[in-house]
Amino acid sequence: MGEIKGRDEREQLLSAWLRITSNISQLQRFDDLRYNEAVICNLLMKNKMENPGTMLTATDLCRESHIMKSQMNRTLQAMEEKGIVRRHRSTEDRRRVFMELREDSDLYDKQHARVLRTVDALADRLEGLDLTQVVAVLDAVSEAAEDLVAEDRLEKARATA
């Protein structure tokens, strides 16, 4: 991709970004799960598929999701009460507590199926495009946004130090 040359191109990119984020936030109005709960479920499921036998802690989930620790603790507590996740204390280090999706809960599966229908509709709209390239562009946008957020946090930390 080339450099953005003028204000109009920057405004067009900003407009497209805002439309995407606004529409995604509307799609993510979950019936049974709050947004952060769905993010955590997705991270736990992805970890289970990609790293069998490896479990995540609340700290791991905070790092991956960018959810603050206090909010993560409240969210995990609510998820436990709903029967979505369970905590497992490490036998090697009793201070470590791992999280896992409960096999007997179908809340995430129902919500995930709904989200996948949305993904299928998106793929249908992008028919004829190379989806690998589309994913690469979306990943690049996400990585750029993550880098900017990290830079912003670093600047704020320096300013308060």
N, C-alpha and C positions, 0 to 999 in steps of 0.2 A: 504494500500500500504506500501511497505517496504522502507527502507532507500536506497538511491542510494549509491552503494559501491565504485565504481571506476570511473576513468576519462572516460572510454569508455561509461558507462551507462549515465553519465552526458552529454557527447557529443551526444549520441543517443537521449536523451530527448530534448536537444537544437535543434538538427536537425529537429525532429518532430515538435517542437514548431515553428521554422522558416518556415517550409513548410506550416503549418496550417495558420499562419498569412499572409504569402505571397499569398497563394491561396485565402484566404478570402478577402484580399485587391483587388485582381483581380475580384472577384465576385461582389464586392461592387462598381464597376464603374457604377454609376447610370446615366441614360440618362437625366432625368428631375430634379433629386435632387442631391445635393452634399451630401457627406457622413454625415457631421454634421447635415444637414437638415433632413436626413432620421432618424438619431438617435433621434433628437428632436421630430419628428413626432411620432416615436415609443413610446417615453416616454409619450407624450401627450395622445396617443391612449390607452396605457396601464393604465395610471392614470384614464382616463375616464371609462374604463371597470372595474377596480378594486375599484375605489373610486368615484362612481357617485356623481355629485354635488360638488366635490372638484376640484378646479383649481390650476394650478401651476404657480409660478412666474418665472422670468428669473433666479433668485437666486436658486430656487428649481431645475431648469433645469441644471444649472451649477454644483450643488452638485451631481446630479444623473449621469450626463454625463461626468464630469471631464473636461468640456470645460471651458476655461478661460472667465471671464466676458466680456472683450473687444471683444473677438471672438464671444461670445454668442450674444452680442448686434448687431454686424454686421450681423450675420447669421439670427437673428430674423427679422432684417430690410429687408434683402433680401427675406425672406420667406413671409413677409407681402406684399412686392412688387409683388411677384409671385401669391399672393392670396391664400396661403396655410394656414396661421394662421391669427388670429386677436387678438388685445389687448383689454382687458377690465379693466378699472380702478375700483378699489374697491369702493363701496358706503360707506362702514364703515370707511375705511382709504384711502384717496385719494392718498397717497404715494405708495400704493401697486398696481401693474399692473399685471393682470393675462393673461396667454396665452391660446388660444384654437385653435384646428384645425377647419378650416372653413368647414361647411357641404357641401358647393357648389363647393369645389375643389376636383378633383379626382386624382391629381398628386400623392399623397401618396398612395392611393388605388392601382393605377397601379403599382407603384414601389413595394409595399408590396406584391402584387400578384406574381411578378417576384421573389422576395426573397423567398416566400413560396414554389415556384416551386423548388428552390435550396434546401430548407429544405427537401422537399419530396424526392428529388434525394439522399440526404444524408441519409435519413431514409431507402430508398431502399437498399443502399450500406451496411447498418448496420443490414440488415435483419437477424433475429435469435438472435440478442443481445437484452438484456433488455434495452429498451430506457430510462427507469427511471434511471437505473444505469449509462448509458452514460451521461445523463443530469447531474446527481450528480457529475460525474468525471469532466465534463466541468465546472460546477459551482465551484468545488473545485479549479480547475486551475485558473479560473477567480478571485476567492477570494484571492488566493495566490498572483497573479499578482497585484491585487489592494492593498493588504497589503504591498507588496514590493515597489510599487509606493509611497504609503503614508509614509513609512519609509524613502525612498529616499528624498522626499520633506522635511520631518522633519529634516533630516541630513543637507540638503542644507540650510534650514532656520536657524539652529543652527550655521552653519559655517559663515553665513553672519551677524549674530546678534552680 
